[in-house]
Each structure stands twice: as C-alpha cells, then as structure tokens.
Amino acid sequence: MDINMPEMDGYETCAWLKNNHPEIKVLALSMYDNENAIIRMFKAGAKGYILKDCETRELETALNALASKGFYYSEMVTGKLIHTINTFDDDDDLKSMIKLTDLEIFFLKLVCSELTYKEIAEKMFKSPRTIDGYRDDLFQKLNIKTRVGLVMYAIKNGIVSI
C-alpha cells in the first residue's frame, strides 16, 4: 500500500481495511522515511513498512514475514521508532511527538497570512490541488478542522508570532 494515492490515501485506505477486513495484512511501501508517516501508517493498521527504494530481497523478506508472523519491522522502522520514543518526554502528550517538515512549516506560515490558498500555491510554485493536499494532511496530522485552527496551532507552537 502506498501512502499517496489519488482517491483515498494510504492512511485512509489502511484504516478502512483494518475496520472492514482486519484479516488483510497491509505492508506500506512508501518513499517517506519520516517518523510521522511511519507512525500514522501503523496507527492506521499497517503491519509493516518499507521504502520504495528497498532491495528486492527486503521486499521478499517483508512479504514472507507478513505471511508467517503477521508483521514486519525493518531496521529503518525500528530505528525511527526508537528515536521517536527516546525524544519523547513522559509528561508530553501525543502532539509533542508530531514533527513538521520544512515544507509544512513554510506552508503553515503562509496560511497565517492574508494570502488565499491560490496565492499560497503561486508563492510555493505548486498547484492549488497540491496546496489543498498540504492543508488536508495538516488537518489530519494535527487533528485540526479549519484554517483558524492551523493559525492557532502555529501561534501556540511558536511557528509564527503575533
């Protein structure tokens, strides 16, 4: 299962499969190697996660492990998860674990301006549809529903100041 898909992304599809066909074991095959993508896919129900540029042998190993053990955790995934756990303070809540990419931070700063989404797209040299995707990803990632919520998040977390 890839994360980026046209109709329903990998997170949504994986969650749907988990709820409707829990017997299906999903292996995420993605280009994203960041903690957020990995954690979100596992939370959505994936049983394994590997990168698209992996060797054929690793893909075969992962598929065999899913069939025999029901899961597959590569060294890369294990390392990323251990890093996340080690940087996570016991007193922090789950949101503190969220790390935004440089592109997401840049987008968030622009959202806090008076620019329209179309103008943001032009400023970022992206299509309006891509910008909609960034916005929707941040809504889901941060559990926020509106642009005002994104602005409040940016202020509370020191991304922008008043």
Residue pairs with C-beta under 8 A, 6 or more apart in sequence:
1 10
1 13
1 14
1 26
1 27
1 28
1 29
1 41
1 46
2 10
2 28
2 29
2 30
3 9
3 10
3 11
3 28
3 30
3 32
3 37
3 41
4 10
4 30
5 13
8 16
10 28
10 30
10 41
10 44
11 40
11 41
11 44
11 140
12 44
14 26
14 28
14 41
14 44
14 45
14 46
15 44
15 45
17 24
17 26
17 45
18 26
18 44
18 45
22 45
25 47
25 48
25 66
25 67
25 70
25 71
26 45
26 46
26 47
26 48
27 46
27 47
27 48
27 49
27 50
27 62
27 63
27 66
27 72
28 38
28 41
28 46
28 48
28 49
28 50
29 50
29 51
29 52
29 59
30 37
30 41
30 49
30 50
30 51
30 52
31 51
31 52
31 53
32 38
33 51
33 76
33 80
34 80
34 99
34 101
35 80
35 81
35 83
35 84
35 97
35 99
36 98
36 99
36 141
38 49
38 77
38 80
38 81
39 81
39 84
39 97
40 141
41 49
42 49
47 66
47 70
47 71
47 72
48 62
48 65
48 66
48 71
48 72
48 73
48 74
48 77
49 72
49 73
49 74
49 77
50 58
50 59
50 62
50 72
50 74
50 76
50 77
51 76
54 74
58 74
61 72
62 72
62 74
63 72
65 71
65 72
66 72
84 97
88 96
88 97
89 96
95 142
95 143
98 141
98 142
100 108
100 138
100 159
103 134
104 134
104 137
104 138
105 159
106 124
107 120
107 124
107 131
107 134
107 135
107 138
108 138
108 150
108 153
108 154
108 159
108 160
109 154
109 159
109 160
110 120
110 123
110 124
111 120
111 135
111 147
111 150
111 151
111 154
112 150
112 151
112 154
112 155
112 159
112 160
115 123
117 128
117 131
117 132
117 135
118 128
120 131
121 127
121 128
121 130
121 131
124 131
126 134
135 147
135 150
138 144
138 150
139 145
139 149
139 150
142 149
142 150
142 153
144 150
144 153
151 160
153 159
154 160
155 161
155 162
